[in-house]
Amino acid sequence: MNIVRTRFAPSPTGALHLGNVRTALYAALLARAAGGFFLLRIEDTDTVRSRSDHETALMTDLRWLGLHWAEGPDLGGPHAPYRQSERAHHYAAFYDQLASEGRAYPCFCTEGELARERALQRAAGKPPRYSGVCAHLSRAEVEARNTTHPAASLRLRVPPESTLQWTDLVRGPQSFSGDDLGDFVIRRSDGTPAFLFANAIDDALMGVTHVLRGADHLSNTPRQCLILRALGLPVPHYGHLSLIIGADGAPLSKRAGALSLRELRAIGYLPEAVLNHLARLGHAYGEAGLLDLDGLASGFDPNHLGVAPARHDEATLRYWQKEALVHAEWTRLWDWLPTEVHSWVPDPERESFVATVRPNLLLPEEGTQWARVIYKEDALVFTKEARDAITAAGAAFYGAALEILAKHPEDFRAFSNEVKKATVMRGGALFHPLRAALTGTLAGPELAGLWRLLPQDRIRQRLQVHTE
Ligand code: GLU
């Protein structure tokens, strides 16, 4: 059986967002599940919009997620170079082949002429396609125009009677008729390769067996199959992933709250949260728990990819972040916490600080909030609910608590049992006023854990202020 080779082929024209990261993830999972190879190819033929800092940033993002590639622009490999801007010689050879075999021809039509042609076709209710003005120029006519006209583009000749069929890995059988495609441009008049040409050639030359990409590329695929067949090159299996939509049903955009991977990382999302969220965005998993890349790969099956648009909502991402936080090593969470936390928490208390606040974390800023409550703030900020609980308990409650504190300073359970006996309060009526006085709020980490971290005199002060 052939070894599976997949690739991620981003254009370095901007930051990676959830949509293109999911494409990279699925390609990486497919290769990993099959014991194959995942490659990185940079599609930088758009010289105006492509930037090397975007290329560097996207590689950093992929590495942060753990999506490592076996071949790529930085690593090299048997099919180097892996940047399209360095592969012009490959494309040139295939253009020559197609032109000399008469399968491609120069087209001298200007943008203006083509636009007029398309407008007329639309007005007549026909789909716009190239009418073939330059399809049958004689050699002499071509030579003459080469001297009198601006540079020509190169078009692939598409037999109108042909039918293009493939079985999409996600969408099943697909069929396009050559008549609907029309002859299309494979080399632009400025000499640069059309996207669909360079992309198809590179997949074939790099031995890519499976292409997973966005559904927005579906209409390129029949043309790419035609190119590869005309050249006798292997055609990969194509799978077109559903688009991601926001909770409002509209395509993901900044406005709908879709952040770049870089921004998600800067806010404090963990890579495994992003991976588990994306892996399930349009792919059904039998396993409901948090999975690492091997687990995600072994459960990955293109047959489980959905055709309907996949709905991203931030609540689900937050759910996976919580899961990731529950499972992360404490030292990793410690490193993830902000620098002020590092300076406030005494060295011997690091591990128990993380253990205490972990269930109450979503992003690093909550770590700061709890570190401040425990180590910094002498005057707490009280929520209204906390104030109400303090008022309801009354000064006598805190008076009793203060006396008992002197007997049980170390052990929260012994302390609270005694307060319970002395005040005849239990449940919320017992714990809410204690929590309110110690932390200023009614929600937070377990009191027993906080008790171990809070300095004794701070506990005393915080109870004492409510005895008057
Ligand atoms: N450079 C293309 C893009 O970023 C790649 C499409 C593909 O994966 O084939 O959309």
Residues whose N, C-alpha, C, O or C-beta is under 5 A from the ligand:
A	BS01	LIG	A9 P10 S11 E43 L212 R213
